Amino acid sequence: MTRPPVLAHQRFAADTAAFVGLDLAARFERIHATNLWGAETSRAGLGSETAATARVAAALPAMVARLGVRTLLDAPCGATRWLPALPGVAVIGVDIVPAVVEQACLETGGDFRLADLTSDPLPRTDAILCRDFLVHLSFVNIAAAVANFRASGATWLLTTTFTGWDANADCADGDWRALNLTRAPFDWPPPVEIIDEGCTEGDGAWADKVIGVWRLADLP
């Protein structure tokens, strides 16, 4: 199946030269400052707009209740406005972009912290929600982030995967490509649960986008 390119990839490709020599923090600060991924209502990209997050927002409260989650790390928190109320769950948001953390604190008064998910110590929580982020990282930094998630002591990882995607490719940090985390080089086991996002981008070409749930202890 041929799939159309997504806007985040197209816009990154057009601006590639501006990222030469930038470290991870500087890359994501530039993406945020320039609204590089091109969404009209969210600097975190099309996947963070209201319509794109509706199914996840509706399903997440029941899912975290089933998993026994009392503390959740939203990592990265990005456009945190879409996250639904989670009764009985303490939520901590972390992001590598200072402006994102400052804005989230001002808008919500919640617990938001500056952190590089690939290297900084993370607060211990029952679960980590990492939606629409690993798809923007190189293989090296995906491995670093997942190792850091495991080191935090969390039990569960909730993250984006594309169930019908066959071959995973590497990319520059800040670019975008689909990932199927059950395929090489990750070879994760099947998720214990999924949330079907009902993705309509590309006229339904990316409809296999889901949030998968894994026990961090089960990952290779």
Secondary structure by P-SEA (a helix, b strand, c coil): ccccccaaaaaaaaaccccccccaaaaaaaaaaaccccccccccccccccccaaaaaacaaaaaaaacccbbbcccccccccccccccbbbbbbbccaaaaaaaaaacccbbbbbcccccccccccbbbbccccccccaaaaaaaaaaaaaacccbbbbbbbccccbbbbbcccbbbbbccccccccccccccccccccccccccccccccccccccccc
